[in-house]
Amino acid sequence: MKIAIASDHGGFEMKQALIEHFAKQGLALYDLGTHDTCSVDYPDYADKMAEYILSGKADLGILICGTGVGISIAANRHKGIRAALLYNKFVAAKAKEHNNANVIVFGGRTMTVPEVIEYCNIFLHSTYEGGRHQQRLDKLDKGE
């Protein structure tokens, strides 16, 4: 699985911690930036992530801003992107099982690294259920 990761300045430290953690697990994350804590605009990184997911350069995206809210809103403006802000274990599972999220989102200033790692692992080990959930996803992609 190809996973891309990006953040604004509010999520930079969390992004770096996730890259380091997953590298130790043998999983390389493709870093789309930002590359320091200088102020940047989160929509730019959400747009870059959407391009990577929609073009097939990555199978899953991880986005991080201060709260996770702004960058998830920006990502979800792209048709075909299903960005889910994971804030507890239940949501981490359901974002995959029911929504087949292709981007998972976190708050660098509102969550801890251990929490985010746990939510990532739950999401990655969950399976999309399809069925009644697919008809709902199809409605999202109609673009109406």
N, C-alpha and C positions, 0 to 999 in steps of 0.2 A: 504494500500500500504506500502510495506517495502522499506525504503530508506536508503541507506548506503552513508556515506560521508568520504572522505579522502583528505589529502593535503600533500604537502611537507612543508618545513619551510617557504617558501614564501607565502603560503596560510593559514598558521596556524591560524592567528588572524581572518581572514575571516571565516574560518571553525568554530571556536569557537563562533563567532557572529551568524552564521546561526543556529548552534545547539541550542543556547539560544533562538533565535527568534522563531524557529519552536516548541520548547518545550512549549513556552508560548501559542502557537496555538493548543497545544495538540497533536503534531506530534513528535514522538521520532525518531531521526536519529541515525542509528547504526554507531558509530565512529570507522573507521578502522585505524586511526592515521594520521599523526604523532601526538605526544602528547606534543610537545614543539617546540621552535624555533631553536633548534640545526640543523645544516645542514644535510640534508638527500637527497637521490636520488629519484626524482619523478617517474622514471620507476617502482620502487618497489611498490609504492602506486597505480599506474595505474594497475599493474599486480594483486595486491590484489583485487582491485575493479572488474576487469574483472572476476576473479575467483568467486566472490560473485554473480555477475550478471548471469554469464553463468551457475552456479550451482543452481540458483533459490533461493539463500539465501536472495537476494534483488531484487526488481522489477525495481528500478531506482537507479542510482548512481550519486553522485555529487562529482566532482574532482576540486581541486583548486591548482594551483602553482602560481608563480610570475606573469606570463602573461596569463596562461592558454594554451599556445601553446605547450610547451614541454609535459605536462601531457596528452593533447588530442592526440598528435602524438603517444605517448606510448600506450595509451588505444586502439587506433584504429588499432594497430598491431594485436589485437586479433580477430579472426574470430567470428562474431556474436555480436561484440561490435560496436555500432554506437554512438560515442562520439561527441557531438556538442558544440563548443565554442559559448556561447550565449553572444553577445555584444550589442544588442539593442532589442527593443520590437518586431520588425518584425521578426528578426531571432529567438527570443524565441518562437514565435508562429509557425513559419515554421519548426523549428527543430522537433516539435511534429507532426504537420499536414502532412508534406511531407516526413520527414525522420524517423519518429517514433524512435527518439533517445532514447537510454536506459541509456545513461550517459550524464549529462550536465556538462559543464566545465566553470570555471571562472578564472579571473586573480586577485589574491589577492593584487597585487601592481598596478593594472591598473583600478580597478573598486571600487565603493563604496558599502558599505553594503546595503543601500537602493536600489541602482540599482539592485544588485544581488537578493535581496528579490523580487523586482518587476518582474524580468525576470523569477525567479523560479515560481512565482504565475501564470504568463502568460502561461508558459510551462505546469504547472500542470492542468490548466483549459482549455487547448487546446485538441483537439481530432484528432487522426490519421485518415486521409482521405482514406487510402487504394487505391484501384483502380489502376490507372496508376503508382502510387508511389510504390506499392508493387512489380511490375515487376522489378523495379530498385533496390529495396532492395534485391530481390532474386538474382540478378546478383552479388551483393556485397558478398553474402554468398556462392557463388559457389567456391570461393577461387582460382580463376584463376589468 
